[in-house]
Amino acid sequence: MTAKKTAVNDVLLYLTLYELYMNYKVFALLVVIVATIAAAGCTGLSSGSIAAPGTPPDITHITTSANRLMADDKAVMAGSGESAMMPVPTSAPTAGDITGPGIDTKIIKTADITLEVKDVTGTVDSLKAVATAQGGYLSSTSIQKDYNNQLTGTVTIRIPSAGFDNAIAGAKALGTVKSISTNGQDVTEEYVDLQAQKTSYTNQLAQYNVIMKQSTKVEDIIAVQEQIDQVQTQLDQLNGRLNYLNNRIDLSTITVYLQEPEPVGGQAGHDFVATINEGIAGFLGMIDAIIIFFLTVLPLIIIGIIGYGIYRWKKGKNPAQPAPDKK
């Protein structure tokens, strides 16, 4: 019996040791698995710090831009009001951004000259020749007589700005200068502002045209077309102002006032017929004044006559009593 118990105890001890050995192996395997998972997790985190999970940066930027454009399109298509229909340009340059050493100064040059000449008509032709020599043209001319029967004239010539000074010198040589004034108006700031606004409206118009192509509903097409018409109107006005400024900048304006010299002793000769006519005109004017005065006071005369008649009638009806004799 004792030998059997000893054998059984030996078997149980062996089994216990074997179980402990197997548990140790399982434990070691678990430790290895946990360490492997931890290492894999750290590797994943470190790689995530280099490149964020999801879309790459470029694709994210493109997607954000696309979503922004789609949001703008939805706002327009939904008819969310004029503020949604009219996008505010953020990339349009301003005068402060554009002005700099590379911007050409825009100057409108004008001049006014008064000349005393012997022959007004001939001087007009000479001024036309001066303008043509500088690559310009005669814009307008006007000739009339003054109270002394002397000719006076006004001539306007347009010449390229590069020939402005030469044209003034040529005009001054045609007679005696009585007065002269020149002016240079700097419109650079206005010109740059108009160019910036033109760029902004052009970009808006292009955006609305893209939206128009994507529109399918009638009400959406009408709403977008209204915005296109408004932007086009503003753009046309800007182009008109720019064309006007370009014309004034490229072609300077010189206005010349012509007059003949005063004759010695005033007006030459004496015109008796003119004197008689002036006398007759004065006589007729006096008669007109008397008639006007008479018609003006006529109501007062009529009232005075009626009052005097009433007075005479009452006086005849009640004759004056003779004074009693005193004894």
C-alpha positions in Angstrom: 0.0 0.0 0.0 2.8 2.3 0.9 4.5 1.7 -2.5 1.3 2.4 -4.4 0.8 5.7 -2.5 4.3 6.7 -3.3 3.8 6.0 -7.0 0.5 7.9 -7.1 2.2 10.9 -5.4 5.0 10.8 -7.9 2.5 10.8 -10.8 0.6 13.8 -9.3 3.8 15.7 -8.8 4.9 15.1 -12.3 1.5 16.3 -13.6 1.7 19.4 -11.5 5.1 20.3 -12.7 4.1 19.7 -16.3 1.0 21.9 -15.9 3.2 24.7 -14.4 5.6 24.3 -17.3 2.8 24.5 -19.9 1.3 27.6 -18.1 4.7 29.2 -18.2 4.9 28.7 -22.0 1.4 30.2 -22.4 2.3 33.1 -20.3 5.5 33.7 -22.2 3.5 33.5 -25.5 1.0 36.0 -24.2 3.8 38.4 -23.2 5.3 38.1 -26.7 1.9 38.7 -28.3 1.2 41.8 -26.2 4.7 43.2 -26.9 4.1 42.7 -30.6 0.7 44.5 -30.5 2.2 47.3 -28.6 5.1 47.7 -31.0 2.6 47.7 -33.9 0.5 50.4 -32.2 3.5 52.6 -31.6 4.6 52.2 -35.3 1.1 53.1 -36.4 1.0 56.2 -34.2 4.5 57.4 -35.4 3.5 56.9 -39.1 0.2 58.8 -38.4 2.2 61.8 -37.2 4.0 61.9 -40.6 0.9 61.5 -42.8 -2.5 62.1 -41.2 -5.0 59.3 -41.9 -7.5 60.0 -44.6 -7.0 62.0 -47.8 -3.6 63.5 -48.5 -3.2 67.3 -48.0 -3.5 68.2 -51.7 -6.7 66.2 -52.1 -8.1 67.8 -48.9 -7.4 71.3 -50.2 -9.0 70.4 -53.5 -12.1 68.9 -51.8 -12.4 72.0 -49.6 -12.3 74.3 -52.6 -14.8 72.2 -54.5 -17.2 72.2 -51.5 -16.9 76.0 -51.2 -17.8 76.3 -54.9 -20.7 73.9 -54.5 -21.9 75.9 -51.5 -21.8 79.1 -53.6 -23.7 77.4 -56.4 -26.3 76.1 -54.1 -26.8 79.5 -52.5 -27.3 81.0 -56.0 -29.6 78.2 -57.2 -31.7 78.5 -54.0 -32.3 82.2 -54.6 -31.1 83.3 -51.2 -31.2 87.0 -52.1 -29.1 89.5 -53.9 -26.2 89.2 -51.5 -25.9 85.5 -52.2 -26.2 86.1 -56.0 -23.4 88.7 -56.1 -20.2 87.2 -54.9 -17.7 89.6 -53.3 -14.4 89.5 -55.2 -11.5 88.9 -52.8 -8.7 88.7 -55.4 -9.4 92.0 -57.2 -6.5 94.4 -56.9 -7.0 97.8 -55.3 -5.3 101.1 -56.0 -3.0 100.7 -53.1 -1.9 97.2 -54.3 -1.3 98.2 -57.9 0.3 101.6 -57.6 4.0 101.5 -57.7 7.1 102.3 -59.8 5.8 100.1 -62.7 2.5 102.1 -63.1 2.5 104.8 -65.8 1.3 108.2 -64.6 -2.0 109.2 -66.3 -2.1 113.0 -67.0 -4.8 114.9 -68.8 -3.2 118.0 -70.3 -5.1 121.1 -71.3 -4.2 124.7 -72.2 -6.0 128.0 -72.9 -4.3 130.7 -75.0 -5.6 134.2 -75.9 -3.9 135.6 -79.0 -4.2 139.0 -80.7 -3.9 138.5 -84.5 -4.4 140.6 -87.6 -6.3 138.0 -89.5 -8.6 135.7 -87.5 -9.7 133.6 -90.4 -6.1 133.0 -91.6 -5.0 132.2 -88.1 -7.6 129.4 -87.9 -6.0 127.8 -90.9 -2.6 128.2 -89.4 -3.7 126.5 -86.1 -5.1 123.6 -88.1 -1.7 123.2 -89.7 0.0 123.3 -86.3 -2.3 120.5 -85.1 -1.7 118.4 -88.2 2.1 118.8 -87.9 1.9 117.2 -84.4 -0.3 114.4 -85.4 -3.5 116.0 -84.2 -6.6 117.6 -85.7 -8.9 120.6 -85.5 -11.7 119.7 -83.1 -13.9 122.8 -83.4 -13.9 126.4 -84.5 -16.2 129.4 -84.1 -15.9 133.0 -85.6 -18.1 136.0 -84.9 -18.2 139.8 -84.9 -18.1 141.9 -81.7 -19.8 145.3 -81.1 -17.0 147.1 -83.1 -17.5 144.8 -86.1 -14.2 143.1 -85.3 -13.8 139.4 -85.8 -13.2 137.1 -82.8 -12.8 133.4 -82.8 -12.4 130.3 -80.7 -10.4 127.3 -82.0 -10.0 123.9 -80.2 -7.3 121.5 -81.4 -6.5 118.0 -80.1 -2.9 116.7 -80.3 -1.1 113.7 -78.9 0.3 114.4 -75.4 3.9 114.0 -76.6 3.5 117.0 -78.9 1.7 119.2 -76.3 4.6 121.6 -75.7 5.5 121.9 -79.4 1.8 122.7 -80.3 1.7 125.5 -77.7 4.9 127.0 -79.0 3.5 126.9 -82.6 0.3 128.6 -81.5 2.1 131.3 -79.6 4.1 132.1 -82.7 0.9 133.1 -84.6 0.2 136.3 -82.8 0.6 138.4 -79.6 0.0 136.4 -76.5 -2.5 138.1 -74.2 -2.9 135.3 -71.7 -2.0 131.6 -71.4 -2.7 128.9 -68.9 -1.9 125.2 -68.8 -3.2 122.4 -66.6 -2.2 118.8 -66.0 -4.8 116.7 -64.2 -3.4 113.5 -62.6 -6.0 110.8 -63.0 -3.7 107.8 -62.2 -5.6 106.8 -59.0 -9.0 106.9 -60.7 -7.6 105.0 -63.7 -6.2 102.2 -61.5 -9.4 101.9 -59.5 -11.4 101.6 -62.7 -9.0 98.9 -64.0 -9.4 97.0 -60.7 -13.2 97.2 -60.8 -13.2 96.0 -64.4 -11.2 92.9 -63.4 -13.6 92.2 -60.6 -16.7 92.5 -62.7 -15.1 90.4 -65.5 -14.4 87.6 -63.0 -17.9 87.8 -61.6 -19.4 87.6 -65.1 -17.3 84.5 -65.9 -18.6 82.9 -62.7 -22.2 83.6 -63.5 -21.8 82.2 -67.0 -20.5 79.0 -65.5 -23.4 78.8 -63.1 -25.8 79.6 -66.0 -24.5 76.5 -67.9 -25.2 74.4 -64.8 -28.7 75.7 -64.2 -31.6 73.5 -65.2 -34.7 75.2 -63.7 -36.3 78.2 -65.3 -36.4 80.3 -62.1 -32.7 79.6 -61.6 -31.9 80.7 -65.1 -33.9 83.9 -64.7 -32.2 84.7 -61.4 -28.7 84.2 -62.8 -29.5 86.1 -66.0 -30.6 89.1 -63.9 -27.3 89.1 -62.1 -25.4 88.8 -65.4 -27.3 91.8 -66.8 -26.5 93.9 -63.7 -22.8 93.0 -63.9 -22.7 93.6 -67.6 -24.2 97.1 -67.2 -21.6 98.0 -64.6 -18.9 96.6 -66.8 -20.1 98.7 -69.8 -20.2 101.9 -67.7 -16.6 101.2 -66.5 -15.5 100.6 -70.1 -17.1 103.9 -71.2 -15.3 105.8 -68.5 -12.0 104.2 -69.3 -12.4 105.0 -73.0 -13.1 108.6 -72.1 -10.0 108.8 -69.9 -7.9 107.1 -72.5 -9.0 109.6 -75.1 -8.3 112.6 -72.8 -5.0 111.2 -71.8 -3.7 110.3 -75.2 -4.9 113.5 -76.9 -4.3 116.8 -75.1 -6.7 119.8 -75.7 -5.6 123.3 -76.6 -8.2 126.1 -76.8 -7.1 129.3 -78.6 -9.1 132.5 -78.3 -8.5 134.9 -81.2 -9.1 138.6 -81.4 -8.1 141.4 -83.7 -6.3 144.5 -82.3 -8.3 147.6 -81.5 -8.2 150.3 -84.2 -6.4 153.6 -83.4 -8.9 156.1 -82.0 -11.6 153.5 -81.4 -14.0 152.6 -84.1 -13.0 153.8 -87.6 -15.2 156.5 -89.2 -18.7 157.6 -88.1 -21.9 156.1 -89.2 -24.7 158.8 -89.4 -27.3 156.2 -90.5 -26.6 154.2 -87.4 -26.9 157.4 -85.2 -30.3 158.3 -86.9 -31.5 154.8 -86.3 -30.5 154.9 -82.7 -32.4 158.3 -82.3 -35.5 156.9 -83.9 -35.3 153.8 -81.7 -35.0 156.1 -78.6 -38.0 158.2 -79.7 -40.1 155.1 -80.2 -38.9 153.7 -76.9 -40.1 156.9 -75.2 -43.5 156.7 -76.8 -43.8 153.1 -75.6 -42.9 154.2 -72.1 -45.6 156.9 -72.2 -48.2 154.4 -73.4 -47.3 151.9 -70.7 -47.5 154.6 -68.0 -50.8 155.9 -69.2 -52.4 152.5 -69.3 -51.0 151.8 -65.9 -52.5 154.9 -64.2 -55.8 154.8 -66.3 -57.8 153.0 -63.6 -56.8 155.7 -61.1 -57.9 158.4 -63.5 -61.3 156.8 -64.0 -61.8 156.4 -60.3 -60.8 160.1 -59.8 -63.2 161.3 -62.5 -66.1 159.3 -60.9 -65.4 160.7 -57.5 -65.2 164.2 -58.7 -68.6 163.8 -60.6 -70.2 162.5 -57.4 -68.9 165.5 -55.5 -70.2 168.0 -58.0 -73.6 166.3 -58.0 -74.0 166.5 -54.3 -72.9 170.1 -54.3 -75.5 171.1 -56.9 -78.3 169.3 -54.9 -77.5 171.1 -51.7 -76.7 174.7 -52.7 -74.9 176.8 -50.1 -77.2 179.1 -48.0 -76.4 182.9 -48.2 -75.0 184.4 -45.1 -77.5 186.6 -43.1 -77.0 190.3 -43.2 -75.7 192.0 -40.1 -77.3 195.3 -39.1 
